[in-house]
């Protein structure tokens, strides 16, 4: 009897809402009709499909399919996957030495790390890892994919990569590679003084300790006489928002806007600003980017560009600027959902829109690098910091090797720009 009264009460309230707010009633009606299609499909499969199917499997498949329609970064996680994502890897782990991201639903190499199995196997940015141990990575949860690549140092992992051909009309080439995992120890910050007065800092990723390392690098370069700085964010896939904001605060002052987030809900609007003073507000700055620079890299580049604090050189960045929230569900599954996007101080959406051709940070000075030159630059990247380290041959062989090195045109342009700024700054009108 109580249940009947409860149903009658809900029906009465629903009817009242429908009469008072016909638009709301229409919206609820439409949503029900749309959901009915999913229920109808599930019932037809259960009744008519040639094999017996688990209803839970169908529901999870429908949920995953809905989320796939949104973007590369929103994901539905079944309970076992969510459990793996939450759990921390205990002790030391081995890996193959790559930074990866999801691009068009595939696990994609952003950059191989020097002196790692991936680097020695000549894996390159843009390579798509399409299989791990024979399992397709299409639409795989990125956290899960990374854990599959990790393992005990000394153990093998077999992957299949698809590589974009240099010729435009040629087909992608698939290749099986077996790599032996190693304990990966990387330097997140590398730096040196170029041409006497120009500092160069290569930032690999925006991790929790990167700001402290970055600050130490600048201080050391200042002691060596640095008068201008080149910050290299090429192949940097991003990382922590807090790290990108803290790096920006080293160069921006007077409470200037760094980045803000905006979503459909008012509570998702959030501003991140500089402090009153900055440690290096007067240091001449050039930032290098390419199509693999994403997320936190784009926040820093956009903030510097909009505040006219630095010159951006290279290629248009990737355009990854979405804010995700992890929402646990009742059956221990979870939804990682994009709830907001990042915008530069001037209001530009950083997020990539393929149809409109917008998003990313467009450099002030565009410098294109061929695929062939890009591969050679990656293989010779350590030469900048440790010249001659890997070459134990004769002086004659070392000289020949130097002759075959490819010019880093993007870096060269940054050096030229800062040199020109110094010269122009010293010009005085004749009296």
Residue, then its C-alpha position, 0 to 999 in steps of 0.5 A: x500500500x505504501x509503495x502504491x501511494x509513493x508511485x501515485x505521489x511521484x506520478x502526481x509531482x511529475x504531471x505537475x512539473x510537466x504542466x508547469x514546465x512543459x519544456x522540462x517535460x519534453x526534455x525528459x520525454x526525449x531523453x527517455x525515448x533516446x534511452x529506450x533505443x539502448x534498452x531495445x537493442x540490449x533486449x534484442x541481443x539477449x533474445x536473438x543473438x546466436x550466443x548467450x551474452x552477459x547483460x553486464x558486458x553489454x551495459x559496460x560496452x554501451x557506457x564505453x561507447x557513449x564516452x568514446x563519442x566525447x573526446x580522447x581523454x574521457x574514459x569509462x573504466x570497468x571495476x578491474x581497470x579502475x582498481x588497477x589505475x588507482x593502485x600504486x606500483x610498489x617498489x622499483x619498476x622497469x620500463x622502455x623509456x617513452x613518453x606517450x599520449x592518446x592520439x585519435x584513440x591510439x597510444x602514441x609516442x610523444x618522445x623516446x627518452x635518451x639511452x633507454x630501450x625505446x631510444x636504442x630501438x629508434x622509436x620516434x615521435x608519432x609512432x603509434x603503439x597498436x599492440x602490447x603483447x598482441x593486445x590492441x591498444x585501440x581505445x585502451x585506458x592510457x593508465x592501463x596501457x602504461x602499466x602493461x609496458x612497465x614490469x620487472x627490469x630485465x623482462x621482455x615486452x613485445x609491442x607492435x608499432x605503426x609508423x607514418x611514412x615519409x611519402x604522403x601517399x604511402x601506407x603506414x608501416x607496421x613493425x614488431x619490436x621486442x624490448x627488454x625493460x630497464x630501470x628508467x632514470x631520467x633527468x627532467x631538466x637539462x641545461x647548458x650555456x650557449x654562445x657565452x650569454x644565452x642559457x638553454x633549458x630543456x624541460x622533459x615534463x611538468x612533474x612535481x619537482x620540476x620547478x625546484x630543478x628549473x629554478x636551480x638551473x636558472x640560478x646556475x646559468x645566471x652565475x655563468x653569465x646568462x643574459x637571455x634564456x631559451x626554454x625548450x618545450x618540444x616533445x613535452x606532453x605536459x603534466x601538472x597544472x600547478x607546475x605550469x603555473x609555478x613556472x609561469x610565475x617565475x617570469x610574470x608579475x603584477x597579478x597577470x593572468x596565466x590561464x583560466x578554466x571554463x566549463x558548462x557549470x559556473x563552479x568549473x570556472x577558475x583563474x590562475x594568476x601571477x604574484x605581485x613580483x617575479x624572480x625573472x620578470x626582466x630576463x629575455x625569453x624565447x620558448x621552443x614548441x612543436x606539434x608534440x608540445x601539449x597541456x602544461x607546455x601550452x599553458x606556459x607558452x600561451x601565458x607568455x605569448x598573450x602577456x607579450x613576455x616571450x617569443x614562441x618559435x617552432x610549430x603549432x602545438x598539439x592542443x590538449x587542454x581539457x580538465x578531467x574529473x574522476x567519478x567513481x560509480x556505484x558498482x566500483x567502475x568509474x568515469x573519467x570525464x572532461x568537465x572544463x577546458x583551459x583558455x589563455x589570458x586573452x580567451x583563446x581556447x587551447x583545445x584542438x578542434x580538427x573541424x575548425x582548425x583551431x586550438x594549440x598555440x600558434x608560434x610567433x615565428x614558425x619553423x618547419x622541420x622535416x620528418x627526416x631531420x626530426x629523427x636525426x635530431x632526436x638521435x643526436x640530442x645528447x650531443x648538445x649536452x654531452x659532446x663526444x660522450x658516445x664517440x670513442x673513436x679517433x679525432x678524425x672520426x669525431x670530426x666526420x661525425x660532427x660534419x654529419x650532424x643536422x642543424x637544429x633550425x628551431x634552436x638556432x632561430x631562438x639563439x639568433x633572436x636573443x642575440x639580435x635583441x641584445x644588439x638592438x638593445x645596445x643601439x643608441x642614436x648618434x648625438 
